[in-house]
Amino acid sequence: MARDGSARTSADELVAFEVATRDIVGLALRSVESLEVSLPQFRLLLVLHERGRASSTECAQALGVVGSSVTRLADRLDASGHLVRGRDPRNRSVVTLELTASGRRVVRKVTARRRRELGRMLDRLDPQERATCVGVLEKLHHLLGDAGVTDGRDLLPL
């Protein structure tokens, strides 16, 4: 039995969630395919889109990665004109990252593409099924956040 007294998750249920996870990751990958950025690079752009100018340390924490990973991502995105590096005027040793107009365009384009694709699929569901899915996904997101899996800020708007 699970902690709340309900039956343990079955293998079939786990497989269904694994398949759904792969499908959603596939959608995320397809949404950046024809663009000049990778999915990890897009995730950094998304963090900056949501937060505005941020230190590389803050970005690393939001993404759940080490600082050197953000540095490598930022190197590529700076070279391609999607973000700019700066310094915190209060502490010159702190590197800040900020989106450029090109970076903001990429975020808008990817987000719009994902929402269109998801919308096409969700439109095929009955409104009650969609509402049930939303409730379950919100609960799952909450549980994953409670488990320390994510703080919610690094999730991609699908």
Beta strands, then each sheet from edge to edge (+ up, - down):
strand 1: 54-55
strand 2: 83-88
strand 3: 91-99
sheet 1: 1+ 3- 2+
end
